[in-house]
């Protein structure tokens, strides 16, 4: 009987021990969930199974689209390294002509549907605004004039763009009145601006942005200005020109005294040429010699390559971003340039490959991106763009400057279902149409007041032709409305401005 009692007791003790150990193990597991479990939860919350190399991007109320993830994508600002600031740059943006029709039909947020997440990931995003934002003013005497509605600005701001450059050949398409309205409308939306002002002091003044403890000064200069009457003056609204280098270099010198980093946004070069001219290189080097840490530019409507000079990067042209569409494939190629910079004034660059048609830039398909990266490497002076879009120093490939012919159009579209943003019609003003071509293959728009269609801009000469700008270092006087034009070039003997 006693043995039976002892046996029963040991069985009870064993059962209690097992229950105790099991309860303790369960408690530990609930307190320290596995990493795998957390990852699974995150994937379930995203609503997608984890797929290697794929990132789920979405915008407010927009359809979700899978986009290939770039290992060099700029991290979200909330998770940014405290020792770095992440910037994003895009090229030419406008909301006029055919683009306006597309936006009225599809909404002003239409251009950002597939690129907004890339802009939002940056600490700060910048664009070249190639249009006045106004309902007033008088169209200037030039072949292509643009005017965009103020209704386009809230969605530009919401997409993540915090600053625009106004130093370009379209900001005063509707005169001083249009420029003043543009500045007021941008100010009302809280979008910073550079490159223009109510006087010379404001036009050359830097915009100071502070992110992650960094003070970044932005400046905008243009070497493509239709008429010297567009120059800012002591008490006259206008643009910051860089035909003379005196004022731009002084502005850089002032900016570097107040900032951890200086970024110059330039507008220069010949349209449809993917190799920078000698004047672009000269100016970029002068900016850096004076203290600029990064030079990012536009105007040619096609991509140009990269150069590293004295440890600083130059991006010669970002191409079109939101613009009218024509039948020249090179004008469809674009990028979002990501720059991750340190307080030591060093920047790592990477490229998000973009194709832009019909006023809607999208990430380039995976099979096309390597071709673009290879092209960018080929047309860069001393840089390579790898398979992931990262820009690194490469072998020197001297530019064949001033020898390249403008890039040509493809044969007319004949398919009944043309590519997005391009119609089969040879001309007309419908949404996303291709302009008619003359016998030389150049844009032959009948209405010279609208529609550049990413093409060559011709400026009618006044008097004896283009006026020669002030020599470098010369004092620039205030100009009058009757001044001569020189949009094609600073020096008429050197055709380095607008393509003829």
C-alpha positions as CSV (number, residue, x, y, z in Angstrom):
1,X,0.0,0.0,0.0
2,X,2.8,2.4,0.9
3,X,4.6,1.6,-2.4
4,X,1.5,2.3,-4.3
5,X,1.1,5.7,-2.5
6,X,4.8,6.6,-3.3
7,X,4.4,5.7,-6.9
8,X,1.3,7.9,-7.3
9,X,3.1,10.8,-5.6
10,X,6.0,10.6,-8.0
11,X,3.6,10.6,-11.0
12,X,1.9,13.8,-9.7
13,X,5.3,15.5,-9.1
14,X,6.3,14.6,-12.7
15,X,3.2,16.0,-14.2
16,X,3.5,19.2,-12.2
17,X,7.1,19.6,-13.3
18,X,6.2,19.2,-17.0
19,X,3.3,21.7,-16.7
20,X,5.7,24.2,-15.0
21,X,8.4,23.9,-17.6
22,X,5.9,24.2,-20.4
23,X,4.4,27.3,-19.0
24,X,7.8,28.9,-18.5
25,X,8.8,28.1,-22.1
26,X,5.6,29.6,-23.4
27,X,6.1,32.8,-21.4
28,X,9.7,33.2,-22.8
29,X,8.4,32.7,-26.3
30,X,5.7,35.3,-25.9
31,X,8.2,37.8,-24.6
32,X,10.8,37.3,-27.3
33,X,9.2,36.6,-30.7
34,X,11.5,35.5,-33.5
35,X,12.7,37.8,-36.2
36,X,11.2,35.5,-38.7
37,X,7.8,36.0,-37.1
38,X,8.2,39.8,-37.2
39,X,9.2,39.7,-40.8
40,X,6.1,37.6,-41.6
41,X,3.9,40.1,-39.8
42,X,5.4,43.0,-41.7
43,X,4.8,41.2,-45.0
44,X,1.2,40.4,-44.0
45,X,0.6,44.0,-43.1
46,X,1.9,45.1,-46.5
47,X,-0.6,42.7,-48.0
48,X,2.0,41.0,-50.1
49,X,4.3,38.0,-49.9
50,X,7.9,39.0,-49.8
51,X,9.4,39.0,-53.3
52,X,13.1,39.6,-53.7
53,X,14.0,42.8,-55.6
54,X,10.5,44.1,-55.6
55,X,9.2,47.2,-53.8
56,X,5.6,48.0,-53.3
57,X,4.9,51.7,-54.1
58,X,1.6,53.5,-53.7
59,X,0.3,57.0,-53.6
60,X,-2.7,58.6,-52.0
61,X,-5.7,56.8,-53.5
62,X,-3.8,55.7,-56.5
63,X,-3.6,52.2,-57.8
64,X,-0.6,50.2,-56.4
65,X,2.2,49.3,-58.7
66,X,5.1,47.0,-58.2
67,X,8.4,48.7,-58.8
68,X,11.9,47.2,-58.8
69,X,13.7,48.2,-55.7
70,X,17.1,49.9,-56.1
71,X,19.7,49.0,-53.6
72,X,20.9,52.6,-53.8
73,X,17.4,54.1,-53.3
74,X,17.4,57.1,-51.0
75,X,16.2,55.9,-47.6
76,X,13.1,57.3,-46.1
77,X,13.8,60.6,-44.4
78,X,12.4,59.3,-41.0
79,X,15.1,56.6,-41.1
80,X,17.8,58.7,-42.6
81,X,21.3,58.5,-41.2
82,X,21.9,61.5,-39.0
83,X,25.2,62.1,-40.7
84,X,23.7,62.4,-44.2
85,X,21.1,64.4,-46.1
86,X,19.3,62.8,-49.0
87,X,18.3,65.0,-52.0
88,X,16.3,64.2,-55.1
89,X,16.5,66.2,-58.4
90,X,14.3,66.1,-61.5
91,X,14.6,67.9,-64.8
92,X,12.3,70.2,-66.8
93,X,8.7,70.5,-65.5
94,X,5.8,72.4,-67.1
95,X,2.0,72.3,-67.1
96,X,1.2,74.1,-70.3
97,X,0.2,73.2,-73.9
98,X,-0.6,69.5,-74.4
99,X,0.4,68.8,-70.7
100,X,-2.4,71.1,-69.6
101,X,-5.0,69.2,-71.5
102,X,-3.8,65.9,-70.0
103,X,-3.9,67.3,-66.5
104,X,-7.4,68.8,-66.9
105,X,-8.6,65.4,-68.1
106,X,-6.8,63.2,-65.5
107,X,-6.2,65.5,-62.6
108,X,-3.2,67.6,-61.5
109,X,-1.8,64.6,-59.5
110,X,-1.6,62.5,-62.7
111,X,2.1,63.1,-63.3
112,X,3.2,61.9,-59.9
113,X,1.2,58.6,-59.7
114,X,4.2,56.4,-60.1
115,X,7.1,58.6,-59.0
116,X,5.8,60.3,-55.9
117,X,7.2,57.7,-53.5
118,X,10.7,58.3,-54.9
119,X,10.4,62.0,-54.2
120,X,8.9,61.5,-50.8
121,X,11.7,59.3,-49.7
122,X,14.2,62.1,-50.1
123,X,14.7,64.7,-47.3
124,X,14.3,67.3,-50.0
125,X,13.3,67.3,-53.7
126,X,14.1,69.9,-56.4
127,X,12.8,70.6,-59.9
128,X,13.4,73.0,-62.8
129,X,10.1,74.8,-63.3
130,X,10.1,75.7,-67.0
131,X,6.9,77.8,-67.1
132,X,5.4,80.9,-65.6
133,X,2.6,80.2,-63.2
134,X,0.1,82.9,-64.0
135,X,-3.1,83.8,-65.7
136,X,-1.9,87.3,-66.7
137,X,0.9,89.0,-68.6
138,X,1.8,89.5,-72.3
139,X,3.2,86.8,-74.4
140,X,6.8,87.6,-75.4
141,X,8.0,87.7,-79.0
142,X,9.6,84.2,-79.1
143,X,8.6,81.1,-80.9
144,X,7.5,79.1,-77.9
145,X,5.8,80.6,-74.9
146,X,4.3,78.7,-72.0
147,X,1.8,79.7,-69.2
148,X,0.6,77.3,-66.6
149,X,-2.3,77.4,-64.1
150,X,-1.7,78.0,-60.4
151,X,-3.9,75.0,-59.8
152,X,-1.0,72.8,-60.7
153,X,1.2,73.8,-57.8
154,X,-0.6,72.1,-54.8
155,X,-0.1,68.7,-56.3
156,X,3.6,69.5,-57.1
157,X,4.1,70.4,-53.5
158,X,2.2,67.4,-52.3
159,X,4.4,65.1,-54.5
160,X,7.4,66.2,-52.4
161,X,9.0,69.0,-54.5
162,X,10.1,71.7,-52.0
163,X,12.2,74.0,-54.3
164,X,12.2,75.0,-58.0
165,X,14.6,76.8,-60.2
166,X,13.3,79.8,-62.2
167,X,16.5,80.7,-64.0
168,X,15.6,79.4,-67.4
169,X,14.4,80.5,-70.9
170,X,10.6,80.2,-70.1
171,X,10.1,81.9,-66.7
172,X,9.4,85.2,-68.3
173,X,7.4,84.0,-71.3
174,X,4.6,86.3,-70.1
175,X,6.8,89.2,-69.0
176,X,7.6,90.7,-65.7
177,X,3.9,90.5,-64.6
178,X,4.0,86.7,-65.2
179,X,7.2,86.3,-63.3
180,X,5.9,88.3,-60.3
181,X,2.8,86.1,-60.3
182,X,4.9,83.0,-60.5
183,X,6.9,84.0,-57.5
184,X,3.8,84.9,-55.5
185,X,2.0,81.7,-56.4
186,X,5.1,79.6,-55.3
187,X,5.4,81.5,-52.1
188,X,1.7,80.9,-51.3
189,X,2.2,77.2,-51.6
190,X,5.4,77.2,-49.5
191,X,7.6,76.1,-52.5
192,X,11.0,77.7,-52.3
193,X,12.5,79.3,-55.5
194,X,15.9,80.3,-56.8
195,X,17.2,82.0,-59.9
196,X,14.7,84.9,-60.2
197,X,13.6,87.9,-58.1
198,X,12.1,91.3,-57.9
199,X,15.6,92.7,-58.2
200,X,19.2,91.4,-58.7
201,X,19.8,90.9,-55.0
202,X,16.8,88.5,-54.7
203,X,17.5,86.8,-58.0
204,X,21.0,85.8,-56.9
205,X,20.1,85.1,-53.3
206,X,20.4,81.5,-52.1
207,X,17.6,79.5,-50.6
208,X,18.7,77.9,-47.3
209,X,17.2,74.6,-46.3
210,X,18.0,72.8,-43.1
211,X,17.6,69.0,-43.0
212,X,19.0,66.5,-40.5
213,X,21.1,69.2,-39.0
214,X,22.5,70.2,-42.5
215,X,22.3,73.7,-43.9
216,X,22.1,73.4,-47.7
217,X,22.2,76.6,-49.9
218,X,20.6,76.3,-53.3
219,X,21.3,78.8,-56.2
220,X,20.0,79.0,-59.7
221,X,21.7,80.5,-62.8
222,X,20.8,80.4,-66.5
223,X,23.0,80.7,-69.6
224,X,20.0,80.4,-71.9
225,X,18.0,83.7,-71.7
226,X,16.1,84.9,-74.8
227,X,16.7,88.6,-74.3
228,X,18.8,90.8,-72.0
229,X,15.6,92.5,-70.9
230,X,15.0,89.3,-68.9
231,X,18.1,90.0,-66.7
232,X,17.3,91.2,-63.2
233,X,18.3,94.7,-62.3
234,X,18.9,96.9,-59.2
235,X,15.1,97.6,-59.0
236,X,13.9,95.4,-61.9
237,X,12.3,91.9,-61.7
238,X,14.2,89.3,-63.7
239,X,16.5,86.2,-63.8
240,X,19.9,85.3,-62.5
241,X,22.0,85.1,-65.7
242,X,25.4,83.4,-65.9
243,X,26.8,84.7,-69.2
244,X,28.9,86.8,-66.9
245,X,30.4,84.9,-64.0
246,X,30.8,87.8,-61.6
247,X,27.5,87.7,-59.9
248,X,27.1,83.9,-59.8
249,X,30.5,83.5,-58.2
250,X,29.8,86.2,-55.7
251,X,26.6,84.4,-54.8
252,X,28.4,81.1,-54.3
253,X,30.9,82.8,-52.1
254,X,28.2,84.3,-49.9
255,X,26.3,81.0,-49.7
256,X,29.2,78.9,-48.6
257,X,29.8,81.2,-45.6
258,X,26.3,80.4,-44.3
259,X,25.8,76.7,-45.3
260,X,27.3,73.3,-44.8
261,X,26.8,72.6,-48.5
262,X,26.2,74.6,-51.7
263,X,24.2,73.3,-54.6
264,X,24.1,75.1,-58.0
265,X,21.2,74.5,-60.3
266,X,22.2,75.5,-63.8
267,X,20.3,76.0,-67.1
268,X,22.6,75.7,-70.1
269,X,23.7,73.8,-73.3
270,X,22.2,73.0,-76.7
271,X,18.9,71.2,-77.0
272,X,18.9,67.5,-78.1
273,X,22.7,67.2,-77.6
274,X,23.7,64.5,-75.1
275,X,27.3,65.9,-74.8
276,X,27.9,69.1,-72.8
277,X,29.5,72.1,-74.6
278,X,32.7,73.6,-73.6
279,X,31.0,76.5,-71.9
280,X,29.0,74.1,-69.7
281,X,32.2,72.4,-68.5
282,X,33.9,75.8,-68.0
283,X,31.1,77.2,-65.9
284,X,30.7,74.0,-63.8
285,X,34.4,74.0,-62.9
286,X,34.3,77.7,-62.0
287,X,31.3,77.1,-59.7
288,X,33.1,74.3,-57.9
289,X,36.4,76.3,-57.7
290,X,34.4,79.0,-56.0
291,X,32.8,76.6,-53.5
292,X,29.9,74.7,-55.0
293,X,29.7,71.1,-53.8
294,X,27.2,69.8,-56.3
295,X,26.1,71.1,-59.8
296,X,22.9,69.8,-61.3
297,X,21.6,71.2,-64.6
298,X,19.0,71.0,-67.4
299,X,17.8,72.6,-70.6
300,X,18.9,70.2,-73.5
301,X,15.7,68.1,-73.1
302,X,17.9,65.0,-73.2
303,X,20.1,63.4,-70.6
304,X,23.8,64.3,-70.5
305,X,26.4,62.5,-68.5
306,X,28.3,63.0,-65.2
307,X,31.7,64.4,-64.3
308,X,33.6,64.4,-61.0
309,X,35.8,67.5,-60.7
310,X,38.0,68.0,-57.6
311,X,35.8,65.4,-55.8
312,X,32.5,67.2,-56.6
313,X,29.9,65.8,-58.9
314,X,28.4,67.6,-62.0
315,X,25.2,66.3,-63.6
316,X,25.1,68.1,-66.9
317,X,21.4,67.5,-67.8
318,X,18.5,65.7,-66.2
319,X,16.4,65.9,-69.4
320,X,12.6,66.3,-69.3
321,X,10.4,65.2,-66.4
322,X,6.9,66.5,-67.0
323,X,6.9,68.0,-70.5
324,X,5.2,67.8,-73.9
325,X,6.0,64.6,-75.8
326,X,7.5,64.4,-79.3
327,X,8.8,61.6,-81.5
328,X,12.5,61.8,-80.5
329,X,13.1,58.8,-78.2
330,X,16.1,60.5,-76.4
331,X,13.6,63.1,-75.0
332,X,11.6,60.3,-73.3
333,X,14.6,59.2,-71.3
334,X,14.8,60.9,-67.9
335,X,15.9,60.2,-64.3
336,X,15.4,61.0,-60.7
337,X,18.9,61.9,-59.5
338,X,19.4,60.9,-55.8
339,X,22.3,62.5,-53.9
340,X,23.2,61.3,-50.4
341,X,25.6,63.9,-49.0
342,X,27.6,64.3,-45.8
343,X,28.7,67.3,-43.8
344,X,32.1,66.7,-45.2
345,X,30.6,67.9,-48.5
346,X,30.9,64.6,-50.3
347,X,27.9,63.2,-52.2
348,X,27.0,59.7,-53.4
349,X,24.9,59.7,-56.5
350,X,22.4,57.2,-57.9
351,X,20.0,57.2,-60.8
352,X,16.4,56.1,-60.8
353,X,15.8,55.4,-64.5
354,X,12.6,57.1,-65.8
355,X,10.7,57.1,-69.1
356,X,8.4,60.1,-69.5
357,X,5.5,60.3,-72.0
358,X,2.2,62.0,-72.0
359,X,3.0,64.0,-68.9
360,X,3.5,60.9,-66.8
361,X,7.0,59.8,-65.8
362,X,7.3,56.2,-64.7
363,X,10.1,54.0,-63.7
364,X,11.8,52.4,-66.7
365,X,11.1,48.6,-67.2
366,X,13.9,46.4,-65.8
367,X,15.0,45.2,-69.2
368,X,15.5,48.9,-70.4
369,X,17.3,50.3,-67.4
370,X,20.7,48.7,-68.0
371,X,20.7,50.2,-71.5
372,X,20.2,53.7,-70.0
373,X,22.9,53.1,-67.4
374,X,25.3,52.0,-70.1
375,X,24.5,55.1,-72.2
376,X,25.0,57.4,-69.3
377,X,28.4,55.8,-68.7
378,X,29.3,56.2,-72.3
379,X,28.5,59.9,-72.4
380,X,30.0,60.7,-69.0
381,X,33.5,62.3,-68.8
382,X,34.9,60.2,-65.9
383,X,32.0,58.3,-64.4
384,X,30.3,54.9,-64.6
385,X,26.7,54.0,-63.8
386,X,26.5,50.4,-62.6
387,X,23.6,48.0,-63.1
388,X,21.9,49.3,-59.9
389,X,22.1,53.0,-61.0
390,X,25.0,53.9,-58.7
391,X,27.3,56.6,-60.1
392,X,31.0,56.0,-59.4
393,X,34.3,57.5,-60.7
394,X,35.4,55.8,-63.9
395,X,37.9,56.1,-66.7
396,X,38.3,59.4,-68.5
397,X,36.4,59.7,-71.8
398,X,37.0,63.1,-73.2
399,X,33.9,64.8,-74.4
400,X,33.6,65.3,-78.2
401,X,32.4,68.8,-77.5
402,X,30.7,71.0,-80.1
403,X,31.0,68.2,-82.7
404,X,27.7,66.4,-82.1
405,X,24.6,66.8,-84.3
406,X,21.3,67.1,-82.5
407,X,19.6,63.8,-81.8
408,X,17.1,62.9,-84.5
409,X,13.4,61.8,-84.5
410,X,12.2,58.3,-85.2
411,X,10.1,57.7,-88.3
412,X,6.5,58.9,-88.0
413,X,4.2,56.8,-85.9
414,X,1.8,54.8,-88.0
415,X,0.4,52.2,-85.6
416,X,-3.3,52.5,-84.8
417,X,-2.5,52.3,-81.1
418,X,0.5,54.6,-80.6
419,X,2.7,54.6,-77.5
420,X,1.3,56.4,-74.4
421,X,1.4,60.2,-74.9
422,X,2.1,60.1,-78.6
423,X,-0.6,60.1,-81.2
424,X,-0.4,58.6,-84.7
425,X,-1.4,62.0,-86.1
426,X,1.5,64.0,-87.5
427,X,0.5,67.2,-85.8
428,X,-2.3,69.1,-84.1
429,X,-2.9,70.3,-80.6
430,X,-4.7,67.3,-79.1
431,X,-3.6,65.8,-75.8
432,X,-0.2,64.2,-76.2
433,X,0.1,64.9,-79.9
434,X,3.4,64.9,-81.9
435,X,4.1,68.2,-83.6
436,X,4.3,68.3,-87.4
437,X,7.7,68.1,-89.0
438,X,9.3,70.3,-91.6
439,X,11.5,68.9,-94.4
440,X,14.5,69.0,-92.1
441,X,12.7,66.9,-89.4
442,X,12.4,69.8,-86.9
443,X,9.3,70.8,-85.1
444,X,7.1,72.9,-87.3
445,X,4.4,74.1,-85.0
446,X,2.0,76.5,-86.8
447,X,1.1,78.4,-83.6
448,X,4.4,79.9,-82.4
449,X,2.8,81.0,-79.1
450,X,2.4,77.4,-77.8
451,X,4.1,74.1,-77.7
452,X,7.8,73.5,-77.6
453,X,7.3,69.8,-77.8
454,X,10.7,69.2,-76.3
455,X,12.2,70.5,-79.5
456,X,14.7,73.1,-80.8
457,X,13.8,76.6,-79.7
458,X,14.3,79.4,-82.3
459,X,14.5,82.9,-81.1
460,X,13.9,85.7,-83.6
461,X,16.8,88.0,-83.7
462,X,16.2,91.7,-83.2
463,X,18.3,94.4,-84.8
464,X,21.6,92.9,-86.0
465,X,21.1,89.5,-84.2
466,X,22.0,88.2,-80.8
467,X,23.5,90.7,-78.4
468,X,26.8,89.8,-76.9
469,X,26.6,89.5,-73.1
470,X,28.8,91.3,-70.6
471,X,32.3,90.0,-70.4
472,X,33.2,88.0,-67.3
473,X,33.7,90.3,-64.4
474,X,32.1,93.3,-66.2
475,X,29.6,95.3,-64.4
476,X,26.1,94.5,-65.6
477,X,23.8,97.5,-66.1
478,X,20.1,97.4,-65.7
479,X,18.5,96.6,-69.0
480,X,15.5,97.9,-70.9
481,X,12.7,96.1,-72.7
482,X,14.2,97.0,-76.0
483,X,17.5,95.1,-75.5
484,X,18.8,92.7,-78.1
485,X,18.3,88.9,-77.9
486,X,21.0,86.3,-77.4
487,X,19.1,83.1,-76.5
488,X,21.1,81.1,-79.0
489,X,24.5,81.8,-77.5
490,X,26.5,84.1,-75.3
491,X,29.0,84.6,-78.1
492,X,27.3,84.6,-81.5
493,X,30.5,83.1,-83.0
494,X,30.2,80.1,-80.7
495,X,26.8,78.4,-81.1
496,X,26.6,77.2,-77.5
497,X,23.1,78.3,-76.6
498,X,19.8,77.4,-78.2
499,X,20.1,74.9,-81.0
500,X,19.6,76.7,-84.4
